[in-house]
Structure formats: structure tokens, C-alpha cells
Amino acid sequence: MSQESPTATSVRFDPRLRFIERERIRPLLQQVDKPGRYTGREFGIPERDPRTAQVRAVLSYADTYELGMSNEGLKRLYDQVNRREEYFADRVFLPWGDFGKAMREAGVPLYSLDHFLEIKSFDVWGFNTASELNYTNLLFALDLANIPLLRRERTESDPFIITGGTAVSNPLPLFDFLDGIFLGDGEEGILDICDVIAAGKAAGKTRAEILII
């Protein structure tokens, strides 16, 4: 994780669990093309309870559902996290312009696909950044989730924002926006990252203290 971090406070790192009621989403689906991108309820999704998890992770390919779901690396990370009983993983993809506009107008923040959780409910948000073209998509996702774009402006209720993938071999263009950049295969580090966050939360550490572990 990045050694640069926000100023520590006396408040422990603890993102609050926030569910989105499906009734808020249903009217928006009638306004857009391909509403199935946003409804979840897919066959085979693990039955997990985010309320009991030590760490909640949400994983993204910074593009639309169709492109994100074809990414094999994302599926592996999702499976690895959910195989640990104490951890919980969900997914989120970017909306097309019509649904993004409808969400903003209705005041609905970006939410996870499987369990309809606000993205601010998660402890860590991991992005697979496969192309430099995904850079602006990543920032668009943060904005839709009501998470400050700049690392230094985030608080104890904001998830850690981490990315990896082939496009971050030179991490400098994204440096100010990310809490961590993972170089290499994410499968080798995703559970280590969750372990660090779990230990930090259990010890009552702040966001800044967890970042420098």
C-alpha cells in the first residue's frame, strides 16, 4: 500500500454498512436500455452475509457489465475472497450513460451488483485496470459512489481504493487518486490485503495507520 496517507485522527477506520432498497432502483430501470446489467440476482452467487464479515471487498473492472464479466482475473479474485468465511466479496461495474444520468438525478449512489450495498459500505475497492483508457472510468466510478477522488480527502468511512493490472506498470498518473497500487498478479496479494485490513480493524486502527502497515 502507499506510504503517503491522510492525517491520522482518533477515529477508527470503520465504513458503515448501507443497503440500497431495490424499490429505489426499479423506476430507474424502466428508463434505460439493457436494464439487466443492473439488477443482479445471478445464478450461482454465494449466499454470504456482509454484516458478519471481518472485511468487505468490492471488485471492479472499470467498464460496463459486459466487459467486466468477461474478465477472468476479476472472477478469480472474487472466488478467492469468498472462499474465506471471514471475508465477503461483491462486484460492481460502471453504468452506461443513461443509467448513470438516472442515478444522479434520483440521488442513488453506485451500488454493488450482488447485494445492493452502497460502495461506501466496503472496506476495500479493488480495480482491475487493464488499459489507460480505464483511468477516467475509475474516477467516474469514484464520483458515482460519492467517494472523494483525492486520497488525501478520504475519511475513516471511505474504502481503501486499490488497483492493479497491466496498465499500472507506471502508476504515477493515478498516484493521487489511489490508496494502493498492486504490481503483479492480484491473486498473490488480495488475501494479504484483506488480512492487513482485518487486523487493523480488530486493533481499532485509523485509516492512516492501516495504510502504513
C-alpha positions as CSV (number, residue, x, y, z in Angstrom):
1,M,0.0,0.0,0.0
2,S,1.0,3.6,-0.5
3,Q,3.2,5.1,2.2
4,E,1.6,8.5,1.7
5,S,-1.7,8.7,3.7
6,P,-4.2,11.2,5.2
7,T,-3.5,12.7,8.6
8,A,-4.4,10.3,11.3
9,T,-7.3,11.0,13.5
10,S,-8.6,9.5,16.7
11,V,-11.5,7.9,14.8
12,R,-11.0,4.2,13.8
13,F,-11.4,3.0,10.3
14,D,-15.0,1.6,10.0
15,P,-17.1,2.0,6.9
16,R,-20.7,1.8,7.7
17,L,-23.0,-0.9,6.1
18,R,-25.6,0.8,3.9
19,F,-28.1,-1.2,1.8
20,I,-29.9,0.3,-1.2
21,E,-33.6,-0.6,-1.3
22,R,-34.5,-2.2,-4.7
23,E,-37.6,-0.1,-4.8
24,R,-35.4,2.9,-5.4
25,I,-33.8,1.2,-8.4
26,R,-36.9,-0.2,-10.1
27,P,-38.2,3.0,-11.6
28,L,-34.8,3.9,-13.0
29,L,-34.6,0.5,-14.8
30,Q,-37.7,1.5,-16.9
31,Q,-35.8,4.5,-18.3
32,V,-32.7,2.7,-19.7
33,D,-31.5,0.3,-22.3
34,K,-30.3,-3.2,-21.1
35,P,-31.7,-2.9,-17.5
36,G,-30.4,-6.4,-16.8
37,R,-27.0,-5.0,-16.4
38,Y,-28.1,-3.5,-13.0
39,T,-30.5,-6.0,-11.4
40,G,-28.1,-8.7,-10.0
41,R,-29.8,-11.9,-8.8
42,E,-27.5,-14.0,-11.0
43,F,-27.5,-17.8,-10.7
44,G,-24.7,-19.2,-8.5
45,I,-23.9,-16.1,-6.4
46,P,-22.6,-17.2,-3.0
47,E,-25.0,-16.8,-0.1
48,R,-22.9,-14.6,2.2
49,D,-23.9,-12.1,4.9
50,P,-21.9,-8.8,4.7
51,R,-23.0,-8.0,8.3
52,T,-20.8,-10.7,9.7
53,A,-17.7,-10.3,7.6
54,Q,-14.4,-9.0,9.1
55,V,-13.6,-7.4,5.7
56,R,-15.9,-6.4,2.9
57,A,-14.3,-6.2,-0.6
58,V,-15.9,-4.9,-3.8
59,L,-14.2,-5.7,-7.1
60,S,-14.4,-3.9,-10.4
61,Y,-13.3,-3.9,-13.9
62,A,-13.7,-0.2,-14.7
63,D,-16.1,-0.6,-17.6
64,T,-19.6,-1.8,-18.3
65,Y,-21.1,-5.1,-17.1
66,E,-20.5,-6.9,-20.4
67,L,-16.8,-6.1,-20.5
68,G,-16.3,-6.6,-16.8
69,M,-17.9,-10.0,-16.6
70,S,-15.6,-11.3,-19.4
71,N,-12.6,-10.6,-17.3
72,E,-11.2,-13.8,-16.0
73,G,-8.9,-12.2,-13.4
74,L,-11.9,-10.5,-11.7
75,K,-13.7,-13.8,-11.4
76,R,-10.6,-15.4,-9.7
77,L,-10.3,-12.6,-7.1
78,Y,-14.0,-12.8,-6.4
79,D,-13.8,-16.5,-5.8
80,Q,-10.7,-16.3,-3.7
81,V,-12.1,-13.8,-1.3
82,N,-15.5,-15.5,-0.9
83,R,-13.8,-18.8,-0.2
84,R,-12.7,-17.3,3.1
85,E,-15.5,-17.5,5.6
86,E,-14.5,-14.3,7.4
87,Y,-14.3,-12.2,4.3
88,F,-17.0,-11.1,1.8
89,A,-16.7,-10.0,-1.8
90,D,-19.2,-8.4,-4.2
91,R,-18.9,-6.8,-7.7
92,V,-19.7,-3.5,-9.3
93,F,-19.4,-2.3,-12.9
94,L,-19.9,1.1,-14.5
95,P,-23.3,2.1,-15.7
96,W,-23.9,3.2,-19.3
97,G,-24.6,6.9,-19.7
98,D,-28.4,6.6,-19.5
99,F,-28.4,4.8,-16.1
100,G,-25.6,6.9,-14.7
101,K,-27.7,10.0,-15.5
102,A,-30.8,8.5,-13.9
103,M,-28.8,7.6,-10.8
104,R,-27.5,11.1,-10.4
105,E,-31.0,12.6,-10.9
106,A,-32.5,10.2,-8.3
107,G,-29.7,10.6,-5.8
108,V,-28.8,6.9,-6.0
109,P,-25.1,6.2,-5.4
110,L,-23.2,3.4,-7.1
111,Y,-24.1,0.1,-5.6
112,S,-22.9,-3.5,-5.7
113,L,-24.5,-5.9,-8.0
114,D,-25.0,-9.0,-5.8
115,H,-26.2,-7.5,-2.6
116,F,-27.2,-3.9,-3.4
117,L,-24.8,-2.3,-1.0
118,E,-23.6,1.3,-1.3
119,I,-19.9,1.2,-2.4
120,K,-19.1,3.2,0.7
121,S,-20.1,0.1,2.7
122,F,-16.9,-1.7,1.7
123,D,-13.5,-1.7,3.4
124,V,-11.6,-2.0,0.1
125,W,-12.5,-1.4,-3.5
126,G,-10.2,-3.2,-5.9
127,F,-10.0,-2.3,-9.6
128,N,-8.6,-4.3,-12.5
129,T,-7.1,-1.6,-14.7
130,A,-6.2,-3.2,-18.0
131,S,-5.9,-0.1,-20.1
132,E,-5.0,3.5,-19.8
133,L,-8.5,4.2,-21.2
134,N,-9.8,2.9,-17.8
135,Y,-8.2,5.8,-15.9
136,T,-11.1,8.2,-16.4
137,N,-13.6,5.4,-15.9
138,L,-12.1,4.7,-12.4
139,L,-12.5,8.4,-11.5
140,F,-16.1,8.3,-12.8
141,A,-16.8,5.3,-10.6
142,L,-15.4,7.1,-7.5
143,D,-17.6,10.1,-8.3
144,L,-20.7,8.0,-8.7
145,A,-20.0,6.3,-5.4
146,N,-19.6,9.7,-3.6
147,I,-16.0,8.9,-2.6
148,P,-13.5,11.7,-2.8
149,L,-11.3,11.5,-5.8
150,L,-8.2,12.5,-4.0
151,R,-6.7,10.1,-1.5
152,R,-5.8,12.9,1.0
153,E,-9.5,13.9,1.2
154,R,-10.9,10.5,2.2
155,T,-12.1,9.8,5.7
156,E,-12.4,6.8,8.1
157,S,-15.8,5.9,6.4
158,D,-14.3,5.6,2.9
159,P,-13.0,2.3,1.5
160,F,-9.3,1.8,0.5
161,I,-9.0,2.3,-3.3
162,I,-6.6,-0.1,-4.8
163,T,-5.8,-1.0,-8.4
164,G,-3.7,-3.5,-10.3
165,G,-3.5,-4.7,-13.9
166,T,-1.4,-4.3,-17.0
167,A,-2.0,-0.5,-17.2
168,V,-0.4,0.3,-13.9
169,S,3.2,-0.6,-14.6
170,N,3.7,3.1,-14.5
171,P,1.5,4.1,-11.5
172,L,2.3,7.9,-11.5
173,P,-0.8,9.1,-13.5
174,L,-3.1,7.6,-10.8
175,F,-0.9,8.2,-7.8
176,D,-3.0,11.0,-6.2
177,F,-6.3,9.1,-6.5
178,L,-5.3,5.7,-5.1
179,D,-4.6,4.3,-1.6
180,G,-2.6,1.4,-3.1
181,I,-1.3,0.1,-6.4
182,F,-0.6,-3.6,-6.7
183,L,2.1,-4.6,-9.2
184,G,1.8,-8.3,-10.3
185,D,-1.0,-10.9,-10.2
186,G,-3.7,-9.8,-7.8
187,E,-4.3,-13.5,-6.9
188,E,-1.0,-13.3,-5.0
189,G,-2.0,-10.3,-2.9
190,I,-5.7,-9.9,-2.5
191,L,-6.0,-12.1,0.7
192,D,-2.9,-10.5,2.2
193,I,-4.5,-7.1,1.7
194,C,-7.7,-8.4,3.4
195,D,-5.6,-9.8,6.3
196,V,-4.0,-6.4,6.9
197,I,-7.3,-4.6,6.9
198,A,-8.9,-7.2,9.2
199,A,-6.0,-6.9,11.7
200,G,-6.2,-3.1,11.6
201,K,-9.9,-3.0,12.2
202,A,-9.7,-5.5,15.0
203,A,-7.0,-3.4,16.6
204,G,-9.1,-0.2,16.2
205,K,-6.5,1.5,14.0
206,T,-7.2,4.5,11.8
207,R,-7.2,4.6,8.1
208,A,-3.8,6.2,8.0
209,E,-2.4,3.6,10.4
210,I,-3.6,0.7,8.3
211,L,-2.1,2.2,5.2
212,I,1.4,2.1,6.6
213,I,1.3,-1.5,7.9
